[in-house]
Each structure stands twice: as C-alpha cells, then as structure tokens.
Amino acid sequence: MRTQAGYFFLSGLRVQYTKPPLSINDQLGLLVQRGMLVPDVDQARHYLSHVNYYRLRGYWLPFEDASGAGAHRFRVGTTFDDVVSLYVFDRHLKLLLMDLIERTEVSLRTQWAYQLSMRHGAHAHLVSSLYTSLTVYNKCLASLEEEIKRSHETFIKHYSTKYRQPPSPPLWAVCEVLSLGQLSRWLENLKHRGDRQAIAAIYGLDEKVLCSFLHHLSHVRNLCAHHSRVWNRRFTFTMKIPSRPPALSSGFNPAADRQIYNTFVMLGHLISIVSPGSSWRRDLLALLSGCPHAQPDKMGFPSGWQTLPVWAT
C-alpha cells in the first residue's frame, strides 16, 4: 500500500482517503464503542494526548477479537490499562535492548579498529585494495568523511589541526564516529575472510554469523532509536543462526527467525564476553513477569525456554 496526494493504492485500485481527524474525546469514544473498558477516563485522555492514537493502536491489536464478531471489536474485558501496560513493557524492553546494543556496538567498533590496524596499519580504511566492492567502499568512505566533518569530538579536531596527511584520522579515532549500520557495511565489505574472522574470533563466532547479526542488529537498533514497537514485531532482516558453540546454537528458535527472541539469545552471548557481570537476563525475566500480556511465545520464545543453558542466570 502506498499513499500519494491523499490517495491510497490498494491492489491497483485508487481510492480517495476521506476519514476525518478525530478529537481526543472522539478517539476515546471510538474505543469504547468497539468494546474497550476505560476505568480512568482522564488518564486515557492524557495518554491519547501524548502518545499518538496510531502508535497505541499497535498495542491494542493483540486484544482485538479474532472471531469475526465485528470490525476491530475488542475481546470482552479488554481495558485501556491493558494496552498501556503492554506499551510500557515494550518501552522498557527497548531500553534494555539499547543498553545491550550499546555495549556490543562499542566492543565491535574497538575490535574492528584494533584488528585492522594491527594487520594493515593505522589507516587501513584508506586502503581500497582491502575491500571487495570498490563501489561499496567509496560509499562507506564518503559517509565516514561526512561523519568526520560533522563531528565535534576533541580527538577529531586535534587531528585535523595538527596533521596534514593522511586526510583522515587513524582507525582507533574514526571508529568512534561510525554508526552501527556503517560498521556493518565496512566489516562485510572486507575482501579477506581472515580479517573478518580475526574480529569474529574474539566473540567465538564465525565471521559470516557475525556479519549477518550485525546487519540485523543495526535494523533493530534503528527501530529502538525511532521508538518503534519491537516486542512482537516480525523483522525484515534476519540473521544466520550459528552452529557453534553448541551451548549457544541450542538456545535459538529456528521457527522464530524474524522475532526478538533470537536477537536476545545472540546479544546474550556477546554480552557474556563484553560485560560478563551484566544482569540483563534477570532484568528481562522481571519485565516478562511484570506484564502478563507480553506473552513470550509472541516474541518467539520456544516452549521450555527457561531450561535452556543460554538462559541460566
């Protein structure tokens, strides 16, 4: 479905959009009309005033009656508080994810810079022959140069004022201005498998698995950064499930390759190396137990997941 100038394109049929905007009271009235219970009207008005109706819609969809009783009718007993609890759960889930992603990203940046500089010199990112696709390389380098120009970091300014050549700071400086998506492209475009494997080996992974996960993780991070729903989302970009080590590979759910469960399994493995004292598992379990509506199976958690080694606290 695409929109253009107020029209919808549905299966080749062009239909003009005619729905009028609704006031907060009318939005609330529509929810009540569809069967939602609203114990605290003032609180509901507050949420609808500060959390877009369309955003909340993603959290009340699981409460809609699937029996065909009526268009967008809610199951009997559904309350506005149920929707809010699921919304708050997802918000805390994203905060936990962002904490894990930050630690992982910083570590990966560090290893990318360290391994390449030790193998190919301080400015290995300026050696085009180290990369498979010259087109991708040029795009990556152009993006990096833009980040360097925009950066107000002291170490970037120090380099530009003190050194004339090479035009770019060394790897251990530029890695600090790389986004996760950019890092993913730099890593994947390395020509020699040995360079990628030198980085992946730090985490006990095959380089293909790491590259795949990094691509997936940059997508998840962008969803979190833009405050999008993640708890039951089916992701566009999947990741390659590793076959080793066995304790890790046995923790994945192959049937949930587009859900957040597998993301947590891989992040957990990386965090056990990057930050072994992290309490993220306990935090996640507390989140799940605090919101009964956040059904683990909707997130890809398999039956009996608590007994798997990857979830040992």
Secondary structure, 3 states (H helix, E strand, C coil): CEEECCEEEECCEEEECCCCCCCHHHHHHHHHHCCCECCCHHHHHHHHHHCCHHHHHHHHHHHECCCCCCCCCECCCCEHHHHHHHHHHHHHHHHHHHHHHHHHHHHHHHHHHHHHHHHHCCCHHHCHHHECCHHHHHHHHHHHHHHHHHCCCHHHHHHHHHCCCCCCCCHHHHHHHCCHHHHHHHHHCECCHHHHHHHHHHHCCCHHHHHHHHHHHHHHHHHHHCCCCCCCCCCCCCCCCCCCCHHHHCCCCHHHCCCHHHHHHHHHHHHHHHCCCCCHHHHHHHHHHHCCCCCHHHHCCCCCHHHCHHHCC
